[in-house]
Amino acid sequence: KSPLTAIQGAAELLRDSGDEMDPATRARFQNNIVADAYRMNRLVRRLIELARAENAGFTDETTSLREVLGKLNLGEGLAVTVDTGADVRFRMSTENAVIALSNLADNSVQHGASRFILGATHADGLVKITACDDGSGISESNRNRVFDPFFTTRHESGGTGLGLGIVAALLTAHEGTIRLVHAERGTKFELRVPVA
């Protein structure tokens, strides 16, 4: 059931009911239309972000976690720290690194995290960036699906299932990778990008 189907159904009911629908029911349908329109708007924006990420292209620009840290889009109550390698440079524009790490931070907030910890080290001619949080983590049954487009456990709260797809597409465009790694608590991702 897509948001458009829900919007169309609610609008048709409102149109066809005329004055026969009680005010409380009418208000409920109107609220559903607004909520589903918001969800559709968010989905379209995320699809545009995914298309841009897939076409980002390799760049000669470089950045570091220190440069990215001050520009991250963070949810309320999320403390972000860099525990290692704040000045390790990697080949990605600051803007694209902000997009990738903001998506990971957003997922952390949505899953109850209060801390988001980044680190960077050189490894095998690449820069390995770790991003971990203290949230509820990812269940064993969902671990193999988190990078599937449109997979989300948050449909009811507006999740689109595109955030990790955007991160993966950005990293692929920059000759990098992302993977979910084992964490004792919360969630931990490992990103590998070319060294600067």
C-alpha positions in Angstrom: 0.0 0.0 0.0 1.8 3.1 -1.2 1.1 6.6 0.2 -0.5 7.5 -3.1 -3.0 4.7 -2.8 -3.9 5.8 0.7 -4.2 9.5 -0.3 -6.4 8.6 -3.2 -8.6 6.3 -1.1 -9.1 8.9 1.7 -9.8 11.7 -0.8 -12.4 9.6 -2.7 -14.1 8.7 0.6 -14.2 12.4 1.5 -15.5 13.4 -1.9 -18.1 10.7 -2.1 -19.5 11.1 1.5 -20.7 14.6 0.9 -22.1 16.0 4.2 -22.9 12.5 5.5 -19.5 12.0 7.2 -19.3 13.0 10.8 -16.7 15.7 11.6 -14.4 13.4 13.6 -14.2 10.9 10.8 -13.7 13.6 8.2 -10.8 15.1 10.4 -9.2 11.6 10.6 -9.3 11.1 6.8 -7.8 14.6 6.3 -5.1 13.9 8.8 -4.3 10.6 7.0 -4.0 12.5 3.7 -1.6 15.0 5.2 0.5 12.3 6.9 0.7 10.2 3.7 1.5 13.3 1.6 4.4 14.0 4.0 5.6 10.3 3.7 5.4 10.5 -0.1 7.4 13.8 -0.1 10.0 12.2 2.1 10.2 9.2 -0.2 10.6 11.3 -3.3 13.4 13.3 -1.6 15.2 10.1 -0.6 14.9 8.8 -4.2 16.4 12.0 -5.5 19.2 11.6 -2.9 19.8 8.0 -4.0 20.0 9.0 -7.7 22.5 11.7 -6.9 24.5 9.3 -4.8 24.6 6.7 -7.6 25.9 9.4 -10.0 28.3 11.1 -7.6 31.4 10.0 -9.4 34.9 9.6 -8.1 36.5 12.8 -7.0 40.0 14.2 -6.3 38.5 16.0 -3.3 39.5 14.9 0.2 38.2 15.4 3.7 38.7 14.2 7.2 36.3 13.3 10.1 37.3 16.6 11.8 36.0 18.5 8.7 32.8 16.4 8.6 32.0 16.5 12.3 30.8 20.1 12.5 28.6 19.7 9.4 26.7 16.5 10.4 22.9 16.7 10.5 22.1 15.2 13.9 19.0 14.3 15.7 18.3 15.7 19.2 20.1 14.1 22.0 22.8 12.4 19.9 26.4 13.0 21.2 28.9 12.6 18.4 32.6 12.0 19.0 35.7 11.0 17.0 37.8 8.6 19.1 40.6 8.0 16.6 41.9 9.4 13.4 40.1 12.8 13.3 42.7 14.1 10.8 43.1 11.0 8.6 42.3 12.2 5.1 40.3 10.1 2.7 39.2 10.6 -0.9 35.6 12.0 -0.8 34.1 15.4 -0.8 33.2 16.8 2.6 29.6 17.2 1.3 29.3 13.5 0.3 30.9 12.3 3.6 28.4 14.5 5.5 25.5 12.9 3.6 26.8 9.4 4.2 27.5 9.9 7.9 24.3 11.9 8.5 22.3 9.0 7.2 24.1 6.6 9.7 23.6 9.1 12.5 19.9 9.5 11.6 19.5 5.7 11.8 21.2 5.7 15.2 18.7 8.3 16.5 15.8 6.4 15.1 16.9 3.3 17.1 17.4 5.0 20.4 21.1 5.8 20.4 22.4 8.6 22.5 26.1 8.2 21.4 27.5 8.0 17.9 31.3 7.3 17.7 33.5 7.7 14.7 37.0 6.6 14.1 39.4 6.4 11.1 42.6 4.4 10.5 44.7 3.5 7.5 44.3 -0.2 6.5 45.7 -1.9 3.4 45.9 1.3 1.3 42.5 2.4 2.3 41.0 4.4 5.1 38.7 2.4 7.4 36.0 4.5 9.1 34.0 3.0 11.9 30.7 4.3 12.9 29.1 2.8 16.0 26.3 3.7 18.4 24.7 2.6 21.6 21.2 2.2 20.2 19.0 -0.9 20.1 21.0 -2.5 17.3 19.9 -4.6 14.4 18.2 -7.9 15.0 19.8 -11.0 13.6 16.9 -11.6 11.3 17.4 -8.1 9.7 21.2 -8.1 9.5 21.2 -9.5 5.9 18.5 -7.1 4.7 19.6 -3.6 5.9 21.2 -2.6 2.6 18.2 -3.8 0.5 16.4 -0.8 -1.1 13.1 0.1 0.7 13.7 -2.3 3.6 12.7 -0.6 6.8 11.4 -1.5 10.2 10.0 2.1 10.6 7.2 2.4 8.0 4.8 3.7 10.6 7.1 6.6 11.5 8.0 7.6 8.0 11.0 5.4 7.3 11.7 4.9 3.6 14.3 2.2 3.7 16.7 4.2 1.5 19.2 5.7 4.0 21.7 2.8 3.9 21.1 2.4 0.2 22.2 6.1 -0.3 25.3 5.5 1.9 26.2 2.4 -0.1 25.7 4.1 -3.4 27.9 7.1 -2.3 30.6 4.8 -1.2 30.5 2.7 -4.4 30.7 5.9 -6.5 33.9 6.8 -4.5 35.3 3.3 -4.9 34.5 2.4 -1.3 32.4 -0.1 0.6 30.3 -0.3 3.7 29.5 -3.3 5.8 27.7 -4.1 9.0 30.1 -5.6 11.6 29.5 -7.3 14.9 29.0 -5.1 18.0 28.6 -6.1 21.6 26.0 -3.3 21.9 24.2 -1.1 19.4 25.2 -1.0 15.7 28.6 -0.8 14.1 29.4 -0.1 10.4 32.7 -0.2 8.7 33.3 2.0 5.7 36.4 1.7 3.5 37.3 4.5 1.2 40.5 5.3 -0.8 43.2 7.1 1.0 43.8 10.7 0.1 
